[in-house]
Amino acid sequence: MGAIDVKYAELGGAGGWLGAPTTPETTAPDGVGAFRHFANGSIYWSPATGAHEVHGLIRSKWSSLGWERSFLGYPLTDELATPDGRGRYNHFQGGSIYWTSETGAYEVHGAIRGKWAELGWERSFLGYPLTDELVTPDGRGRYNHFQGGSIYWTPQTGAYEVHGAIRGKWAELGWERSFLGYPLTDELVTPDGRGRYNHFQGGSIYWTPETGAHEVHGAIRGKWADLGWERSFLGYPLTDELVTPDGRGRYNHFQGGSIYWTPQTGAHVIYGAIREKWASMGWERSRLGYPTTDELPSRAGIGRFNNFEHGSIYWSPATGANPCFEAVRLHVKILTTPTIAINQMLDSMEQVYSTAGIRVDLISTETLNLPALNDIDVGTCVMGVSTAEQIQLFANRNSVGANEVVVYFVRSTVPPFNGCAAHPAGRPGAVVAQGASQWTLGHEVGHVLGLRHVDDNNRLMTGNGTGNITNPPPDFVGTEVSTMTGSVLTRAL
């Protein structure tokens, strides 16, 4: 008795569910094995596999694929009940066929079958296959759809599953023919534990119950990754990457802000009060254009700012967010380091100047070894009148361009002032003494820009000494702003 007869007897013979034989035992068309058909199925045998029965819709699927000459080869099992009790399957040399009454019979093989097995076969969230393994529309890969998702494979990427809302977003974008390409990961839990994601060849899709599923890719994704992905202050994406209304750039909104990109500016993050101000002005279609920096801290950390194509927005807790469309360009020359740090003076200056729409740009810093001028004779410190020492000191304009202001930090002035803005013609600048207050720098540059003293200690240009300023930061009034922005020493951004 041959192996096929033994299997037939084992299954009940003529009284079993296979029923009576309909063919004699016959050599299989591939010449390797043998088979016998019965009223309700078949038994196939090969030296490598032994004898196994196949019947019903699983047999029909195997038949449609080419029997043993198909990629599936010979059966390795009889038809068995699946562990979840809902379906049936046969394993074959080259794969498997799974069946349920709801799904029908479909084959799964190769790396896709390996991934499905790794996830838990039909007991995984994927459930049963809904398709055979098929060639993707782009011709580069293979896939099976399942009840709970899909597995996609290419030689370059391997096999990965995608399901749920992330799969829905990927499908909406065009599956593998979209800019995202094929998945590079299964759907994974995000490091913060709140969401899910798949990485793809061309980007990623992130999902949370609150935000839904959104894609992020390219330079914007790179910026978000640099910041710490969803664990950054930005949180999760609220939009896909979209074209900006002016057509020049791209953006994603996130829970905590936005990232904007153009080929000219690159990708930059904007958030909080600065983003709100920019939005109120019209986003990228405003006079400011696109951001050219991320939001950054000011020099001493008093405030925050973003630079834009045509200006800046500066924010501090005391002043709020102010757009700046003009700039004063400063060069610092140090004979003696002041008691209050220069960066703090610059921050204090920028805090006030931003309310006038003027940005403070520090262009260069240089240390000067001029001991004879460290206690500088400023005479009566009257604009348009210069002493010999002032003429000598203000001649040090290394790296200084036209219509740029130089501030010299000295040990003291003679007579003693906190600072003096009198300067030789054509050499705009001021001196600031070692013991000056945090507001002296801005005050003296204000004089250089054409402002006069006022008798009001709430204002930067008080004539009563910047150490007596009340209710800081001090103020400018409208006429002072007009004078400053009208000066040749401020320039449009």
C-alpha positions as CSV (number, residue, x, y, z in Angstrom):
1,M,0.0,0.0,0.0
2,G,1.4,3.4,-1.1
3,A,1.5,6.6,1.0
4,I,-1.6,8.0,-0.8
5,D,-3.5,4.8,0.1
6,V,-2.3,5.0,3.7
7,K,-3.5,8.7,4.0
8,Y,-6.8,7.7,2.4
9,A,-7.3,4.9,4.9
10,E,-6.3,7.2,7.7
11,L,-9.0,9.6,6.7
12,G,-11.7,6.9,6.6
13,G,-11.3,5.4,3.2
14,A,-14.4,5.0,1.0
15,G,-16.6,5.7,4.1
16,G,-14.7,8.9,4.9
17,W,-15.5,12.5,3.9
18,L,-13.2,12.3,0.8
19,G,-15.6,9.8,-0.8
20,A,-14.8,7.4,-3.6
21,P,-11.7,7.7,-5.8
22,T,-12.4,9.4,-9.2
23,T,-8.9,8.7,-10.6
24,P,-6.2,6.1,-10.1
25,E,-3.0,7.2,-8.5
26,T,-1.2,9.2,-11.1
27,T,2.2,10.8,-11.5
28,A,2.0,14.6,-11.0
29,P,2.6,16.8,-14.1
30,D,5.8,18.0,-12.6
31,G,7.1,14.4,-12.5
32,V,8.2,14.6,-8.9
33,G,5.2,13.3,-7.0
34,A,1.9,11.6,-7.4
35,F,-1.8,12.3,-6.7
36,R,-5.2,10.8,-6.6
37,H,-8.5,12.7,-6.9
38,F,-11.5,11.7,-4.9
39,A,-15.2,12.7,-4.9
40,N,-14.5,15.5,-2.3
41,G,-10.8,16.3,-2.6
42,S,-7.4,15.1,-3.5
43,I,-4.3,13.6,-1.9
44,Y,-0.9,14.7,-3.1
45,W,2.4,13.1,-2.3
46,S,6.1,13.8,-3.0
47,P,9.2,12.2,-1.5
48,A,10.0,15.5,0.3
49,T,6.5,16.2,1.7
50,G,4.7,13.0,2.2
51,A,1.0,12.6,1.5
52,H,-1.5,15.3,2.4
53,E,-5.1,15.9,1.5
54,V,-6.4,19.2,0.1
55,H,-10.1,19.9,-0.6
56,G,-12.9,22.4,-0.9
57,L,-12.1,26.1,-1.7
58,I,-8.5,25.7,-0.6
59,R,-8.1,23.0,-3.2
60,S,-9.9,25.2,-5.8
61,K,-7.5,28.1,-5.0
62,W,-4.5,25.8,-5.3
63,S,-5.8,24.4,-8.6
64,S,-6.3,28.0,-10.0
65,L,-2.7,28.8,-9.2
66,G,-1.4,25.7,-11.0
67,W,-1.4,22.8,-8.5
68,E,2.1,21.6,-7.5
69,R,3.7,23.4,-10.5
70,S,2.7,26.7,-8.9
71,F,5.1,28.6,-6.5
72,L,3.2,26.9,-3.7
73,G,4.5,23.4,-4.6
74,Y,3.1,20.4,-2.7
75,P,1.0,20.5,0.5
76,L,2.9,20.1,3.8
77,T,-0.3,19.6,5.9
78,D,-3.8,18.4,5.5
79,E,-6.5,21.1,5.7
80,L,-6.6,22.1,9.3
81,A,-8.7,24.3,11.5
82,T,-7.0,27.6,12.4
83,P,-6.1,28.2,16.0
84,D,-8.8,30.9,16.3
85,G,-11.4,28.3,15.2
86,R,-12.8,30.5,12.6
87,G,-11.1,29.3,9.4
88,R,-9.2,26.6,7.6
89,Y,-5.7,26.4,6.1
90,N,-3.2,24.2,4.3
91,H,0.5,25.0,4.4
92,F,2.5,24.2,1.2
93,Q,6.1,24.1,0.4
94,G,6.0,27.7,-0.9
95,G,3.3,29.3,1.2
96,S,-0.1,28.8,2.6
97,I,-3.8,29.1,1.7
98,Y,-6.2,30.4,4.3
99,W,-10.0,30.3,4.1
100,T,-13.0,31.5,6.1
101,S,-16.6,31.7,5.1
102,E,-16.4,35.5,5.3
103,T,-13.2,36.0,3.3
104,G,-12.9,33.1,0.9
105,A,-9.6,31.3,0.2
106,Y,-6.4,33.3,-0.5
107,E,-2.8,32.4,-0.6
108,V,0.0,34.1,1.3
109,H,3.7,33.4,0.8
110,G,7.3,34.6,1.0
111,A,8.3,37.6,3.1
112,I,4.7,38.8,3.4
113,R,3.7,35.4,4.9
114,G,6.8,35.6,7.2
115,K,5.6,39.0,8.5
116,W,2.1,37.8,9.0
117,A,3.4,34.8,10.9
118,E,5.6,37.1,13.0
119,L,2.6,39.1,14.0
120,G,0.5,36.1,15.0
121,W,-1.1,34.8,11.8
122,E,-4.9,35.2,11.8
123,R,-5.0,35.9,15.5
124,S,-3.1,39.1,14.9
125,F,-4.9,42.4,14.3
126,L,-4.6,41.7,10.6
127,G,-6.9,38.8,10.7
128,Y,-7.3,36.7,7.5
129,P,-6.1,37.6,4.0
130,L,-8.5,39.3,1.6
131,T,-6.3,38.9,-1.5
132,D,-3.6,36.7,-2.8
133,E,-0.2,38.2,-3.0
134,L,-0.4,40.7,-5.8
135,V,2.0,42.9,-7.8
136,T,1.7,46.6,-6.7
137,P,0.5,49.0,-9.4
138,D,3.9,50.6,-9.6
139,G,5.4,47.1,-10.5
140,R,8.1,47.4,-7.9
141,G,6.6,45.4,-5.0
142,R,4.1,42.9,-3.7
143,Y,1.2,43.1,-1.2
144,N,-1.6,41.2,0.5
145,H,-4.6,43.0,2.0
146,F,-5.9,41.5,5.2
147,Q,-9.1,42.1,7.2
148,G,-7.3,44.5,9.5
149,G,-4.7,46.0,7.2
150,S,-2.0,45.2,4.6
151,I,1.5,44.0,4.2
152,Y,3.7,45.5,1.5
153,W,7.1,44.3,0.3
154,T,9.9,45.3,-2.0
155,P,13.4,43.8,-2.3
156,Q,14.8,47.1,-1.0
157,T,12.5,47.7,1.9
158,G,11.4,44.2,3.1
159,A,7.9,43.4,4.3
160,Y,6.0,45.7,6.7
161,E,2.4,46.0,7.8
162,V,0.3,49.2,7.7
163,H,-3.2,49.4,9.1
164,G,-5.9,51.6,10.6
165,A,-6.0,55.4,10.1
166,I,-2.4,55.4,9.0
167,R,-3.2,53.0,6.2
168,G,-6.2,55.1,5.4
169,K,-4.0,58.2,5.0
170,W,-1.5,56.3,2.9
171,A,-4.2,55.1,0.7
172,E,-5.7,58.6,0.4
173,L,-2.3,59.8,-0.8
174,G,-1.9,57.1,-3.4
175,W,-0.4,54.1,-1.7
176,E,3.1,53.3,-2.9
177,R,2.8,55.5,-5.9
178,S,2.6,58.5,-3.7
179,F,5.7,60.5,-2.6
180,L,5.8,58.4,0.5
181,G,6.7,55.2,-1.3
182,Y,6.7,51.9,0.6
183,P,6.7,51.4,4.4
184,L,10.0,51.1,6.2
185,T,8.5,50.0,9.5
186,D,5.4,48.4,10.9
187,E,3.0,50.6,12.7
188,L,4.8,51.4,16.0
189,V,4.0,53.1,19.2
190,T,5.5,56.5,19.5
191,P,8.2,57.0,22.2
192,D,5.8,59.2,24.2
193,G,3.3,56.4,24.3
194,R,0.4,58.6,23.0
195,G,0.4,57.9,19.3
196,R,1.3,55.5,16.4
197,Y,3.4,55.9,13.3
198,N,4.8,54.3,10.2
199,H,8.0,55.5,8.5
200,F,8.0,55.3,4.7
201,Q,10.6,55.7,2.1
202,G,9.6,59.3,1.5
203,G,8.3,60.4,5.0
204,S,6.2,59.3,7.9
205,I,2.6,59.2,9.0
206,Y,1.8,60.0,12.6
207,W,-1.5,59.4,14.4
208,T,-3.2,60.1,17.8
209,P,-6.8,59.9,18.7
210,E,-6.9,63.6,19.2
211,T,-5.1,64.7,16.0
212,G,-5.9,61.9,13.5
213,A,-3.4,60.7,10.9
214,H,-1.1,63.2,9.1
215,E,2.0,62.8,6.9
216,V,5.2,64.8,7.3
217,H,8.1,64.5,5.0
218,G,11.1,66.2,3.5
219,A,12.9,69.2,5.1
220,I,9.9,69.8,7.4
221,R,10.1,66.3,8.7
222,G,13.8,66.7,9.1
223,K,13.3,69.9,11.2
224,W,10.7,68.1,13.3
225,A,13.0,65.2,13.9
226,D,15.8,67.6,14.9
227,L,13.5,69.1,17.5
228,G,12.6,65.7,19.0
229,W,9.6,64.5,17.0
230,E,6.4,64.3,18.9
231,R,8.2,64.7,22.3
232,S,9.2,68.2,21.3
233,F,7.1,71.3,22.1
234,L,5.5,70.9,18.7
235,G,3.8,67.7,19.6
236,Y,2.0,65.9,16.7
237,P,1.1,67.1,13.2
238,L,-2.3,68.6,12.8
239,T,-2.1,68.8,9.0
240,D,-0.3,67.0,6.1
241,E,2.4,69.0,4.4
242,L,0.5,71.6,2.5
243,V,1.2,74.2,-0.2
244,T,1.2,77.7,1.3
245,P,-1.5,80.1,0.0
246,D,1.1,82.2,-1.9
247,G,2.3,79.0,-3.7
248,R,6.0,79.5,-2.8
249,G,6.4,77.2,0.1
250,R,5.2,74.3,2.2
251,Y,4.1,73.9,5.8
252,N,2.8,71.6,8.5
253,H,0.8,72.8,11.5
254,F,1.5,70.9,14.7
255,Q,-0.1,70.9,18.1
256,G,2.4,73.4,19.4
257,G,3.3,75.5,16.4
258,S,4.2,75.2,12.7
259,I,7.1,74.5,10.4
260,Y,7.4,76.5,7.2
261,W,9.7,75.8,4.3
262,T,10.7,77.4,0.9
263,P,13.7,76.4,-1.3
264,Q,15.2,79.8,-0.5
265,T,14.7,79.9,3.3
266,G,14.8,76.2,4.3
267,A,12.6,74.8,7.1
268,H,12.0,76.8,10.2
269,V,9.8,76.5,13.3
270,I,7.5,79.2,14.6
271,Y,5.2,79.0,17.6
272,G,3.7,80.8,20.5
273,A,3.1,84.5,20.6
274,I,5.4,85.1,17.6
275,R,3.4,82.7,15.5
276,E,0.2,84.4,16.6
277,K,1.6,87.8,15.6
278,W,2.7,86.5,12.2
279,A,-0.7,84.9,11.7
280,S,-2.5,88.1,12.5
281,M,-0.4,89.9,9.9
282,G,-1.2,87.4,7.2
283,W,1.3,84.6,7.5
284,E,3.8,84.3,4.6
285,R,1.7,86.8,2.5
286,S,2.4,89.5,5.1
287,R,5.1,92.1,4.6
288,L,7.5,89.8,6.6
289,G,7.4,86.9,4.2
290,Y,8.8,83.5,5.4
291,P,10.8,82.8,8.6
292,T,14.5,82.5,8.0
293,T,15.4,81.3,11.5
294,D,13.7,79.1,14.1
295,E,12.4,80.9,17.2
296,L,15.6,81.7,19.1
297,P,16.5,83.3,22.5
298,S,17.8,86.8,22.5
299,R,21.5,87.3,23.5
300,A,20.9,87.4,27.3
301,G,17.6,85.4,27.2
302,I,15.3,88.4,28.0
303,G,13.3,87.8,24.9
304,R,12.7,85.5,21.8
305,F,12.7,86.2,18.1
306,N,12.2,84.9,14.6
307,N,13.9,86.5,11.7
308,F,12.0,86.6,8.4
309,E,12.8,87.4,4.8
310,H,11.8,91.1,5.3
311,G,12.0,91.7,9.0
312,S,11.8,90.1,12.5
313,I,9.3,89.5,15.3
314,Y,10.7,90.1,18.7
315,W,8.9,89.0,21.9
316,S,9.5,89.5,25.6
317,P,7.2,89.1,28.5
318,A,7.2,92.8,29.1
319,T,6.6,94.0,25.5
320,G,4.8,91.1,23.8
321,A,5.4,90.4,20.2
322,N,6.5,93.2,17.9
323,P,7.3,93.1,14.2
324,C,10.5,94.9,13.2
325,F,11.0,96.2,9.6
326,E,14.0,98.4,10.3
327,A,17.4,97.6,11.7
328,V,20.3,99.5,13.3
329,R,23.7,97.9,12.6
330,L,26.0,98.0,15.6
331,H,29.7,97.4,16.0
332,V,31.2,97.0,19.5
333,K,34.7,98.0,20.3
334,I,35.8,97.1,23.9
335,L,38.5,99.0,25.7
336,T,37.1,98.0,29.1
337,T,34.5,95.4,29.8
338,P,31.4,97.0,31.4
339,T,30.0,96.0,34.8
340,I,26.7,95.0,33.2
341,A,27.3,92.4,30.5
342,I,27.3,93.8,26.9
343,N,24.8,91.1,25.9
344,Q,22.4,92.2,28.6
345,M,22.7,95.8,27.4
346,L,22.0,94.7,23.8
347,D,19.0,92.7,25.0
348,S,17.7,95.6,26.9
349,M,18.2,97.9,23.9
350,E,16.5,95.4,21.6
351,Q,13.6,95.0,24.0
352,V,12.8,98.8,23.8
353,Y,13.8,99.2,20.1
354,S,11.4,96.4,19.0
355,T,8.5,98.5,20.2
356,A,9.6,101.1,17.6
357,G,9.8,98.3,15.0
358,I,13.7,98.4,14.9
359,R,15.9,95.3,15.2
360,V,19.3,95.6,16.7
361,D,21.9,93.8,14.6
362,L,25.3,93.2,16.2
363,I,27.7,93.0,13.3
364,S,31.1,92.8,14.9
365,T,32.9,92.8,18.3
366,E,36.5,93.9,18.6
367,T,38.8,94.4,21.6
368,L,41.0,97.5,21.4
369,N,44.2,98.1,23.3
370,L,44.2,101.9,23.6
371,P,45.0,102.7,27.3
372,A,45.5,106.4,26.6
373,L,41.8,106.6,25.5
374,N,40.3,104.4,28.1
375,D,39.3,107.4,30.2
376,I,38.1,109.4,27.2
377,D,37.8,113.2,27.2
378,V,34.3,114.0,25.9
379,G,34.4,117.7,26.6
380,T,30.9,119.1,27.0
381,C,29.4,116.1,25.2
382,V,27.5,118.2,22.7
383,M,26.4,116.7,19.4
384,G,28.6,118.2,16.6
385,V,31.5,119.0,18.9
386,S,34.4,116.5,19.3
387,T,37.6,116.5,21.3
388,A,40.9,115.4,20.0
389,E,40.6,112.1,22.0
390,Q,37.1,111.5,20.5
391,I,38.5,112.1,17.0
392,Q,41.3,109.6,17.7
393,L,39.0,107.0,19.3
394,F,36.3,107.1,16.7
395,A,38.9,106.7,13.9
396,N,38.9,103.0,14.9
397,R,36.2,101.7,12.6
398,N,37.7,98.4,11.4
399,S,35.0,96.4,9.6
400,V,32.4,99.1,9.9
401,G,30.3,100.0,6.8
402,A,28.7,103.2,5.9
403,N,25.7,104.3,8.0
404,E,26.7,101.8,10.8
405,V,27.1,102.7,14.4
406,V,30.1,102.0,16.6
407,V,29.8,101.8,20.4
408,Y,33.1,102.1,22.3
409,F,33.1,100.6,25.8
410,V,35.5,102.6,27.9
411,R,36.5,102.7,31.6
412,S,35.1,106.2,32.1
413,T,34.5,109.6,30.4
414,V,36.0,112.9,31.4
415,P,33.9,114.6,32.7
416,P,32.1,111.5,34.2
417,F,29.0,110.4,32.3
418,N,27.4,107.0,31.9
419,G,27.9,107.6,28.2
420,C,28.2,110.2,25.5
421,A,26.9,110.2,21.9
422,A,28.8,113.1,20.6
423,H,30.9,111.9,17.6
424,P,33.0,113.3,14.8
425,A,31.2,113.9,11.5
426,G,30.9,110.9,9.3
427,R,31.8,108.5,12.2
428,P,28.4,107.8,13.9
429,G,28.9,106.2,17.3
430,A,29.0,106.7,21.1
431,V,31.0,105.8,24.2
432,V,29.6,103.9,27.1
433,A,31.3,103.9,30.5
434,Q,32.1,100.9,32.6
435,G,29.5,101.6,35.3
436,A,26.6,102.4,32.9
437,S,23.1,101.0,33.5
438,Q,21.5,98.4,31.3
439,W,19.6,101.1,29.4
440,T,22.6,103.3,28.6
441,L,23.6,101.6,25.4
442,G,20.1,102.1,23.9
443,H,19.9,105.6,25.2
444,E,23.2,106.7,23.6
445,V,22.4,105.0,20.3
446,G,19.0,106.8,20.4
447,H,20.9,110.1,20.5
448,V,23.0,109.0,17.5
449,L,19.8,108.3,15.6
450,G,18.6,111.9,16.4
451,L,16.7,111.7,19.7
452,R,16.9,114.3,22.4
453,H,16.6,114.2,26.1
454,V,13.1,114.3,27.7
455,D,12.0,115.0,31.3
456,D,10.2,111.7,31.8
457,N,11.7,108.8,33.7
458,N,9.3,106.3,32.0
459,R,11.1,107.0,28.7
460,L,14.4,105.7,27.4
461,M,15.6,109.2,26.5
462,T,15.1,110.6,30.0
463,G,17.6,113.3,30.8
464,N,17.7,112.4,34.4
465,G,20.0,109.4,34.0
466,T,19.1,106.0,32.8
467,G,19.7,104.6,36.3
468,N,16.5,106.5,37.3
469,I,14.2,104.8,34.7
470,T,11.0,103.8,36.3
471,N,8.5,101.1,35.2
472,P,11.0,99.3,32.9
473,P,11.2,98.7,30.0
474,P,11.2,102.4,29.2
475,D,9.1,103.8,26.3
476,F,9.4,105.6,23.0
477,V,6.7,108.0,21.8
478,G,5.5,108.3,18.2
479,T,7.6,111.2,17.2
480,E,10.7,109.5,18.5
481,V,9.9,106.4,16.5
482,S,9.5,108.5,13.4
483,T,12.9,110.2,14.0
484,M,14.6,106.9,14.4
485,T,13.1,105.2,11.4
486,G,13.8,108.2,9.3
487,S,17.5,108.2,10.2
488,V,20.0,107.2,7.6
489,L,21.5,104.9,10.3
490,T,18.4,102.6,10.2
491,R,17.8,100.5,7.2
492,A,14.8,98.7,5.9
493,L,14.9,94.9,6.2
